[in-house]
């Protein structure tokens, strides 16, 4: 057994060497900063500090933003869970890996397989790494999160019958359920996270907590619904005939073969306010879980030497652009909250530079003194944490299938579809993206600057059979007719 164990340790050392990192024994871990990741599933900008909804009650996320830097112009690399999380954990674009939709697993991409995943990189560098809940997509958490603590029930618990009148898939449901917070998986994940923080750590830690709400089913106990009475609830601002200047390809890409309610169904069944109410209730419930982690860290000896990174995997529509859920290249689909606090991070600042979720990996390497990985396509924004107004030459890029891209700069959004049609919006005058300016002659130069940010190559689609695959295939078929 001793000989066998020596062989295993030798292989482990080789694996660590391939990452380019020093072994734990060669590091000086006593003063290396800790990492606390807080992932929130399907959270858009409906939190108080971002102003996405005027009635959103999120005191803990607001408090976190007051202690660090809020990136108000952060964007995902794909507006759906699996590819967004894969991109963040590899710092590679979907157009590089071929992972565009809800499948395949990371292991099915030959290019993604060549990268050391974010949590493994820290484990190889001598960090104690653990996580619970949804950090990767679905069962990939057990495969790729070291010392995984569990899903604690995932999207459950579910009632015997749906609470809403929507006849679609079981997960697309909303309403007050269950009767207490204690039955919610996110409550248990927060408790698990508190327990990890309160442990005595002899090496620096990397703890990930992945909350499942406000992802559907939009369930939360009644007390969270009571924060948002229907009679005073405000709906998001929309424009009649908003899709009138959107190319047919863009309309089809966000309509064909999708599983979420249509705006027509929502209006016909008078469910707009109940859907908004349930979403906000879930957001406030998750905010309460975030607060437990912050309280535990503040009471710990690790308070002053820990970077907290709060983020979400993509945006979410609640009627804007006559759309529900994610899977769009508009602002509501790509925009993600990112808040970071920690040593030497500016306090109470807002950064308007366009960053990407895939930038988080190289940024954490930078902040913890580790070597950059030349395979990464993201960029460290550590300089923006110290000075949010620092120079930043990069734009953010999101894709929903090959050939479909959104390019976001500090002021503008450019969208290119696979059939060559386009959209262009000026956020200085049109934050809701109601007016497509693609044909404005005086914007030709700035539009060309955004076109130049499109990828030169695009990986073929991997996987099959997911909603995104079906939507892309149906849109391509319609474009050929």
HELIX and SHEET records of a PDB file:
HELIX    1   1 UNK A    2  UNK A   18  1                                  17    
HELIX    2   2 UNK A   24  UNK A   26  5                                   3    
HELIX    3   3 UNK A   29  UNK A   31  5                                   3    
HELIX    4   4 UNK A   48  UNK A   50  5                                   3    
HELIX    5   5 UNK A   59  UNK A   66  1                                   8    
HELIX    6   6 UNK A   81  UNK A   90  1                                  10    
HELIX    7   7 UNK A   94  UNK A   97  1                                   4    
HELIX    8   8 UNK A  106  UNK A  108  5                                   3    
HELIX    9   9 UNK A  112  UNK A  114  5                                   3    
HELIX   10  10 UNK A  118  UNK A  124  1                                   7    
HELIX   11  11 UNK A  140  UNK A  144  1                                   5    
HELIX   12  12 UNK A  181  UNK A  183  5                                   3    
HELIX   13  13 UNK A  185  UNK A  198  1                                  14    
HELIX   14  14 UNK A  222  UNK A  225  1                                   4    
HELIX   15  15 UNK A  230  UNK A  232  5                                   3    
HELIX   16  16 UNK A  242  UNK A  245  5                                   4    
HELIX   17  17 UNK A  248  UNK A  253  1                                   6    
HELIX   18  18 UNK A  263  UNK A  268  1                                   6    
HELIX   19  19 UNK A  272  UNK A  298  1                                  27    
HELIX   20  20 UNK A  303  UNK A  305  5                                   3    
HELIX   21  21 UNK A  320  UNK A  322  5                                   3    
HELIX   22  22 UNK A  331  UNK A  334  1                                   4    
HELIX   23  23 UNK A  359  UNK A  367  1                                   9    
HELIX   24  24 UNK A  382  UNK A  386  1                                   5    
HELIX   25  25 UNK A  441  UNK A  443  5                                   3    
HELIX   26  26 UNK A  444  UNK A  451  1                                   8    
HELIX   27  27 UNK A  467  UNK A  480  1                                  14    
SHEET    1   A 7 UNK A 128  UNK A 133  0                                        
SHEET    2   A 7 UNK A 205  UNK A 214  1                                        
SHEET    3   A 7 UNK A  34  UNK A  41  1                                        
SHEET    4   A 7 UNK A 306  UNK A 312  1                                        
SHEET    5   A 7 UNK A 338  UNK A 341 -1                                        
SHEET    6   A 7 UNK A  69  UNK A  71 -1                                        
SHEET    7   A 7 UNK A 349  UNK A 351  1                                        
SHEET    1   B 2 UNK A  74  UNK A  75  0                                        
SHEET    2   B 2 UNK A 355  UNK A 356  1                                        
SHEET    1   C 2 UNK A 174  UNK A 176  0                                        
SHEET    2   C 2 UNK A 218  UNK A 220  1                                        
SHEET    1   D 2 UNK A 317  UNK A 318  0                                        
SHEET    2   D 2 UNK A 324  UNK A 325 -1                                        
SHEET    1   E 4 UNK A 396  UNK A 399  0                                        
SHEET    2   E 4 UNK A 405  UNK A 408 -1                                        
SHEET    3   E 4 UNK A 412  UNK A 416 -1                                        
SHEET    4   E 4 UNK A 422  UNK A 426 -1                                        
END                                                                             
